[in-house]
Amino acid sequence: MEIVEEIFTGYCKAHNLTQIVTCEYEKLPDGLSLQHVDCDYEKCVHNGNCDVIRQALAREE
């Protein structure tokens, strides 16, 4: 299993500032699969409207 690390930046509504978020992807034969995000976006009240996570998820495609 190969892990690829990517760094994304953008405005975080929860903290009202620009955040740097590190994401880890598993490299699969058909692309990348997001495995870990260091900002706990799963628990964030703004996770459905997060520009940083939108960038991270777009990297999977």
Number of C-alpha atoms within 10 A of each C-alpha: 5 8 14 13 12 13 13 15 15 15 14 19 16 12 8 8 10 12 15 15 17 15 19 18 20 17 15 11 6 8 11 18 17 18 11 13 18 10 16 10 15 10 8 12 11 13 17 11 11 17 17 21 21 13 14 21 14 9 14 14 9
